[in-house]
Amino acid sequence: METLSSQIINLAAKLEPEHDTQEALERLLENEMIRRLNRYQLTDRTLQRKYSMPFSEFKARRVVEERDYSFEVESDFWDWEMALDGIETVETMLADLRSIDRASQ
């Protein structure tokens, strides 16, 4: 594994002065993952409200095709799919990070 530069370590210490470097970086990573998770979940909720259905139904009903492949609906489809993939990915990453945290205690 590469070592962290002293600049990165110093910045982490300034952002999380009450924690050692390892804990500071773990907290910063967790906060960023939660921020991304919130953004993906907001996209999911917004599109569910817009179309009055969950993505699985939106896809099964072929709403993109039904609405003549309009740019807006196609764009929503891809944004929604990316958000759901992001939710899954970030939840996995958070679980991995939290298991590292528990293992080090």
N, C-alpha and C positions, 0 to 999 in steps of 0.2 A: 504494500500500500504506500502511496505517496504521502509525504509528510505535509502538513499544512504550513503555509508561510506564516511568519511572525506577524505580518500585517493582518491576515485573516484572524489569527488568534487574538490579536489586540482588539480588532473590531468586535468580535464575539464577546470579549470580556467587557467592552464598553456597553454593548446592548444588554447584556445579562450579567451585571457586576456581582450579583449575589451567588453566582454558580461558577463551578470550575469549567474549563474549556469544553470538556466532553458534554457536560450537562447543558452548557450554553448552546452548543451546536445542536444538540438533540431538541432543545426547546425551540430554537429558531426554525429547525426543519419541521417540527410538529406544527408550529404556528403557520408556516407557509402551506403545509399540506391542508390544514383546516381551512385556510383562506381559499385555496383552490377548490376544496370540496364544497364549501358554501357557494362559490360561484357556479359550479356545475349543478348543484341542487337548485339554485335559483333559476337557471335556464330550464331545467326539467319542470319545475312548478309553473313557470311562466308559460311554457308551451303546452302543458297539460290544460291550463286555464284557457289559453287561446283556442285550442281545438276541442276542448271539453272531453278529453279522453287521454288515457296513458299512451305512451309510445307504442307499446305492443299492439294496441288496437289501431292506432294511427297507421302503423305498418301493415297490419293484417287487412285493414279496409282499403288499402292502397290509395290513400288520400292524395298522394302526389299525382298519381295517374288520374284519379277522379277529378282533380282540379287542373287538368290539362298541363301538367308539368310547369306550372308557373314558377318563376324565379323565386318568389317569396316562399312558396311551400317547399320547393326543393331545398332551398337554403335552410329553412327551419328543420327539415328532415335531417340534414347533415349535422347541423348544430346540435340537435337533440341527440342524435346517435353518438356524437362526440362527447356530449355532456354525460350521457349514461356510461360510456366507456371510461370517462374520466373519474366518475364516482367510484366505479369498481376498482380502477387502478389505484386511486388515492386511498381508498379504504384498505386495500391490501398493503400499501406502503405504510400507512399508519399502524396497522397491526404488526407489521415487521418492526417498525421503529419502537413500538411499545413493548414488543417481546425482547428487544435488545435492552431496553431500559430495565425491564424486570430481571433479566439475566444478570445485569451488572450490579444489582442490589444485594 
